[in-house]
Amino acid sequence: MVAFARDQIESPRRQASLRRTRGSECGAANEMNVGDVERVACVIGGGFMILNAIPSRPFSALLLGGLGAALVYRGITGRCECYKALGVSTRKEEGRALAAEPRYEFDVRG
């Protein structure tokens, strides 16, 4: 049987991080999880996708334009919901890459 245990034993650093995130009302700066280079690439790539969507057929234009707009939004805000769900961050703080703490632990009991 596989069981998932959330927040069983937290490191002091992780507990402090959770308190800061949960305690702030806005928390926009804490939620950024996309690195600077990746953000620039998203804005440029999304812009090209939007420009290529203009002369396309309606369905292709909608698809390309929507994906391009999502990339531009991701680049501007610096937040990625997929990264958040996976617990991944490519953003650097204090000159080092962040390693995300695992949210769940596997507990295999036989």
Residue pairs with C-beta under 8 A, 6 or more apart in sequence:
1 108
1 109
1 110
2 106
2 107
2 108
3 107
3 109
4 104
4 105
4 106
4 107
5 104
5 105
5 107
6 103
6 104
8 105
10 18
11 101
14 101
17 101
20 30
21 27
21 30
21 31
24 30
31 79
31 84
32 77
32 78
32 79
32 91
33 78
33 79
33 80
33 83
33 84
33 88
33 89
33 90
33 91
34 42
34 74
34 75
34 78
34 79
34 80
34 83
34 90
34 91
35 90
35 91
35 92
36 91
36 92
38 75
38 90
39 74
39 75
39 76
39 78
40 75
41 75
42 71
42 72
42 74
42 75
43 71
43 72
43 75
43 76
45 68
45 71
46 67
46 68
46 69
46 70
46 71
46 72
46 73
46 74
46 75
47 68
47 72
48 68
49 64
49 65
49 67
49 68
49 71
50 64
50 65
50 68
50 69
50 72
52 64
52 68
53 60
53 61
53 62
53 63
53 64
53 65
53 68
54 61
56 64
74 80
78 91
83 89
83 90
86 100
87 100
87 101
87 102
87 103
88 100
89 98
89 100
90 97
91 98
92 98
